[in-house]
């Protein structure tokens, strides 16, 4: 049977996806986010997270068709099946800001990931405002073995579509949490907090990251907030040749995180 194709922008599912794509307020209210593209939808399904809905348009690539089949198989295995809807191509394209959409997306609840019993390596992001940088940092954090990422006030919404795309599935596997300063102070009481700063007291080869470590990464323009800086025990820099003043926040974060991983690998 050929499914009905949704053509109205007033459809409730279309309105939900549009709100989640464009409004952090809607993402907080619904406690949900939009994952676009075959890779992200697959990652969500393979993580065991049941979508609230899956949407697609005609003309899917082979990869997107396989993802749609995976979603349909997943649906048959659930006791509370979710809608899988086809949307008119023009209307579907209005919901995405990618130039070449793969034609499939899904709405997922924001995962509630439990923290490990023993935290020894975490990341703090403070006043980081570039969505692409944040997504890249989250992807690198998962690869480097970071156990959880904590977002301080003034940091961009990690569930915005551009962040989710840049994260390449890390959102489904890595605890990403918004905690207040008081809760963070208690958590960090027995951890060493290193703030990445181009004028750091130590360079990242001198720092001893083998103990319980938190890395604090500040924003691209102004660095960390006063509250964030107050959490730090030590500032740490990355040595650079030439006259370059600083590195991109995502590059700096990756270098520091993988230095932590390197030290622990050889210790």
FIKE-879194 format. One line per field, with one value per residue (C-alpha): residue in one letter; x, y, z. Coordinates in Angstrom, 1 decimal, always signed. Layout:
res A, ...;
px X, ...;
py Y, ...;
pz Z, ...;
//
This chain:
res X, X, X, X, X, X, X, X, X, X, X, X, X, X, X, X, X, X, X, X, X, X, X, X, X, X, X, X, X, X, X, X, X, X, X, X, X, X, X, X, X, X, X, X, X, X, X, X, X, X, X, X, X, X, X, X, X, X, X, X, X, X, X, X, X, X, X, X, X, X, X, X, X, X, X, X, X, X, X, X, X, X, X, X, X, X, X, X, X, X, X, X, X, X, X, X, X, X, X, X, X, X, X, X, X, X, X, X, X, X, X, X, X, X, X, X, X, X, X, X, X, X, X, X, X, X, X, X, X, X, X, X, X, X, X, X, X, X, X, X, X, X, X, X, X, X, X, X, X, X, X, X, X, X, X, X, X, X, X, X, X, X, X, X, X, X, X, X, X, X, X, X, X, X, X, X, X, X, X, X, X, X, X, X, X, X, X, X, X, X, X, X, X, X, X, X, X, X, X, X, X, X, X, X, X, X, X, X, X, X, X, X, X, X, X, X, X, X, X, X, X, X, X, X, X, X, X, X, X, X, X, X, X, X, X, X, X, X, X, X, X, X, X, X, X, X, X, X, X, X, X, X, X, X, X, X, X, X, X, X, X, X, X, X, X, X, X;
px +0.0, +1.4, +1.6, -0.2, +2.2, +2.1, +1.8, +0.6, +2.9, +0.1, +0.6, +1.4, +4.5, +5.8, +5.2, +7.1, +10.1, +10.2, +10.1, +12.8, +15.0, +14.8, +14.0, +16.1, +13.0, +11.0, +13.8, +13.8, +10.0, +9.7, +13.0, +13.6, +15.8, +16.0, +18.5, +18.9, +20.6, +21.0, +24.1, +22.5, +19.1, +21.0, +23.1, +20.0, +18.2, +21.3, +21.7, +18.3, +16.6, +13.1, +12.3, +9.1, +8.8, +10.7, +10.2, +11.4, +10.9, +10.9, +14.2, +16.2, +19.7, +20.6, +22.0, +18.8, +16.6, +18.5, +18.1, +14.3, +14.2, +16.0, +13.5, +10.6, +12.2, +12.7, +9.1, +7.8, +9.8, +8.3, +5.2, +4.5, +5.1, +6.1, +4.9, +6.9, +5.7, +6.5, +6.6, +6.4, +10.0, +9.5, +8.1, +10.8, +13.6, +12.1, +12.8, +16.6, +19.4, +21.7, +22.4, +22.1, +19.6, +19.7, +16.0, +15.5, +15.3, +13.9, +12.9, +14.4, +14.0, +17.1, +18.8, +19.2, +22.7, +23.8, +27.2, +29.8, +30.3, +33.9, +34.6, +38.2, +38.1, +35.5, +35.1, +33.7, +32.5, +32.0, +30.7, +31.4, +29.0, +29.9, +27.7, +30.2, +33.0, +30.8, +29.8, +33.4, +34.5, +31.8, +32.9, +36.5, +35.5, +33.9, +37.0, +39.4, +37.6, +35.9, +33.3, +30.9, +30.6, +29.2, +27.9, +28.2, +25.8, +26.3, +27.2, +25.3, +22.5, +24.1, +20.9, +20.7, +20.7, +24.2, +25.7, +24.1, +25.3, +28.9, +28.8, +28.4, +26.4, +28.3, +25.0, +23.6, +26.6, +28.1, +26.5, +25.9, +24.7, +23.7, +24.7, +24.7, +28.0, +27.3, +26.7, +29.9, +31.9, +30.9, +31.6, +35.1, +36.1, +38.5, +39.4, +42.2, +40.7, +42.8, +41.7, +43.0, +44.6, +47.2, +49.2, +48.9, +51.1, +52.1, +52.1, +50.1, +53.2, +54.2, +50.8, +50.2, +46.8, +47.0, +45.0, +41.3, +41.1, +38.6, +39.5, +37.8, +37.4, +36.3, +34.5, +36.1, +36.0, +36.2, +37.3, +35.7, +33.4, +34.6, +32.6, +34.2, +37.7, +37.1, +36.6, +40.1, +43.2, +45.7, +45.9, +47.5, +48.6, +49.6, +53.0, +52.9, +55.6, +55.6, +53.4, +50.1, +48.3, +45.8, +44.1, +40.5, +38.6, +37.8, +41.5, +42.7, +40.2, +41.1, +44.9, +44.3, +41.9, +44.2, +47.2, +45.2, +44.5, +48.2, +49.5, +47.1, +47.9, +51.6, +51.3;
py +0.0, +3.4, +5.7, +9.0, +11.8, +14.7, +18.0, +20.4, +22.6, +22.5, +18.8, +18.1, +16.1, +18.7, +21.5, +19.5, +18.9, +22.5, +23.7, +21.3, +22.3, +26.0, +26.6, +25.6, +26.5, +23.8, +21.3, +22.0, +21.8, +18.6, +17.1, +16.0, +16.7, +16.2, +13.8, +14.2, +11.8, +8.1, +7.9, +9.7, +7.9, +4.6, +5.5, +6.4, +3.2, +1.0, +2.7, +1.3, +4.7, +4.5, +7.5, +9.6, +9.6, +8.9, +11.0, +10.6, +11.9, +10.3, +9.7, +8.2, +7.0, +3.3, +4.1, +6.1, +3.2, +0.8, +3.1, +3.3, -0.5, -0.6, +1.9, -0.3, -3.4, -1.6, -0.5, -4.0, -5.0, -2.3, -2.5, +1.2, +1.7, +5.2, +6.8, +6.6, +9.2, +10.3, +14.1, +15.9, +16.7, +20.5, +20.5, +18.1, +20.3, +23.3, +21.4, +21.1, +23.6, +21.1, +21.8, +18.1, +16.4, +12.5, +12.6, +10.9, +12.3, +11.2, +12.8, +11.3, +12.0, +13.5, +10.5, +10.3, +8.7, +7.6, +8.7, +6.1, +5.3, +6.4, +9.6, +10.2, +12.1, +14.8, +17.8, +21.2, +23.6, +27.2, +29.9, +27.8, +29.3, +27.9, +24.8, +23.3, +23.5, +22.0, +19.0, +18.4, +18.6, +16.1, +13.7, +14.0, +13.6, +10.3, +9.1, +10.2, +8.4, +11.3, +9.9, +12.9, +16.5, +19.2, +22.5, +25.7, +28.6, +30.6, +27.5, +26.8, +24.2, +20.8, +19.4, +22.0, +20.3, +21.6, +20.4, +17.0, +16.6, +17.6, +15.2, +12.2, +10.1, +11.0, +12.4, +8.9, +7.5, +10.3, +11.8, +15.6, +17.4, +20.9, +21.4, +24.5, +25.8, +24.5, +21.0, +21.2, +22.5, +19.4, +17.0, +18.6, +18.7, +15.7, +16.3, +18.4, +21.1, +22.3, +25.4, +25.7, +29.1, +30.3, +31.8, +28.7, +28.0, +24.6, +23.3, +20.2, +18.0, +19.1, +18.6, +15.3, +14.1, +10.6, +11.6, +12.4, +15.2, +17.7, +19.8, +23.3, +24.7, +28.3, +30.1, +31.1, +34.8, +35.5, +32.2, +30.9, +32.9, +34.1, +31.3, +28.8, +30.1, +29.9, +26.2, +25.7, +24.7, +25.2, +26.8, +24.7, +25.8, +24.1, +25.1, +26.6, +27.6, +30.8, +33.8, +32.0, +33.3, +30.6, +27.5, +26.8, +25.7, +22.3, +21.7, +22.8, +20.5, +17.5, +18.0, +18.2, +15.3, +13.0, +14.0, +12.8, +9.5, +9.2, +9.7, +7.1, +4.6, +4.7, +5.0;
pz +0.0, -1.0, +2.1, +2.2, +1.5, +3.9, +2.0, +4.7, +6.8, +9.5, +10.0, +13.7, +12.9, +10.5, +13.1, +15.7, +13.5, +12.4, +16.0, +17.1, +14.1, +14.9, +18.6, +21.6, +23.7, +21.9, +22.4, +26.1, +26.3, +24.3, +25.7, +22.2, +19.2, +15.4, +13.9, +10.2, +7.8, +7.5, +9.7, +12.6, +12.4, +12.3, +15.3, +17.2, +16.4, +17.0, +20.4, +21.3, +21.6, +20.2, +18.0, +18.5, +14.7, +11.4, +8.3, +4.8, +1.2, -2.1, -4.0, -1.2, -1.7, -1.1, +2.3, +3.3, +2.0, +4.2, +7.1, +6.4, +6.4, +9.7, +11.1, +9.9, +11.4, +14.7, +14.7, +14.4, +17.5, +19.8, +21.8, +21.3, +17.6, +16.4, +13.2, +10.0, +7.6, +4.0, +3.5, +0.2, -1.0, -1.0, +2.5, +3.7, +2.4, +4.3, +7.5, +6.9, +6.5, +4.7, +1.1, +0.0, +2.3, +2.4, +2.7, +6.1, +9.6, +13.0, +16.3, +19.4, +23.1, +24.6, +26.1, +29.9, +30.2, +33.6, +34.9, +35.6, +39.3, +39.1, +37.1, +36.2, +32.9, +32.2, +29.9, +30.9, +28.1, +29.1, +26.8, +23.7, +21.1, +17.7, +16.9, +14.6, +17.2, +19.9, +17.7, +16.7, +20.4, +21.4, +18.7, +19.8, +23.4, +22.8, +20.7, +23.5, +26.2, +28.0, +30.4, +30.4, +29.2, +31.4, +29.9, +31.8, +31.3, +28.1, +26.1, +22.9, +22.8, +22.2, +20.7, +17.9, +14.4, +13.4, +16.7, +16.3, +12.7, +13.7, +16.6, +14.3, +16.7, +19.9, +21.3, +21.6, +23.5, +25.6, +28.7, +28.0, +31.0, +32.1, +35.7, +37.9, +39.4, +42.9, +41.7, +39.6, +42.5, +44.5, +41.6, +41.1, +44.7, +44.2, +40.6, +39.1, +36.8, +33.9, +32.0, +28.5, +28.1, +25.6, +28.5, +30.7, +33.6, +32.1, +28.6, +28.0, +27.8, +31.3, +32.9, +34.7, +33.5, +35.0, +38.1, +38.1, +35.5, +34.2, +31.2, +31.0, +27.4, +27.1, +24.3, +21.0, +21.6, +25.4, +26.9, +30.0, +32.3, +35.7, +37.3, +35.0, +35.7, +39.4, +39.0, +37.6, +39.6, +36.8, +33.4, +30.6, +27.1, +23.8, +22.5, +19.1, +16.6, +14.6, +15.4, +15.7, +18.8, +19.4, +17.9, +17.1, +20.2, +18.8, +17.8, +21.2, +23.0, +20.8, +21.4, +25.2, +25.4, +23.4, +25.5, +28.5, +26.7, +25.7, +29.2, +30.6, +27.9, +28.7, +32.5;
//
